[in-house]
Every structure is written in structure tokens, then in C-alpha cells.
Amino acid sequence: MVADAAHSSDMESLTASAEYRADATAFVEGQFDADELGRRTRTRARYGLS
């Protein structure tokens, strides 16, 4: 899922923030679930932190 999202972003010439990449890595390593990844991503976007 994370690799597909990264590939899709690359195809659109978009770059993920360092914060998102760190969260995605933590997700892949099993540190939290997809729901938490979504919460973290939405919170950053809402407050302009991405």
C-alpha cells in the first residue's frame, strides 16, 4: 500500500514530506495501523504541517 502510494506520487511528480515518509516507514514496520497513519496525515494537512 505504501509503495503503491509512493509510486503514484512519483508518477505525478509529487514528493512526500520527510514527516510522511517517517510515518509511512513506521507503519510498514508495524508501529501503528493504517487508521493511525490516516489520522497523522490528516492532522498534518489540516494544520499546514506537511
Rosetta blueprint (number, residue, H / E / L):
1 M L
2 V H
3 A H
4 D H
5 A H
6 A H
7 H H
8 S H
9 S H
10 D H
11 M H
12 E L
13 S L
14 L L
15 T L
16 A L
17 S L
18 A H
19 E H
20 Y H
21 R H
22 A H
23 D H
24 A H
25 T H
26 A H
27 F H
28 V H
29 E L
30 G L
31 Q L
32 F L
33 D L
34 A H
35 D H
36 E H
37 L H
38 G H
39 R H
40 R H
41 T H
42 R H
43 T H
44 R H
45 A H
46 R H
47 Y L
48 G L
49 L L
50 S L
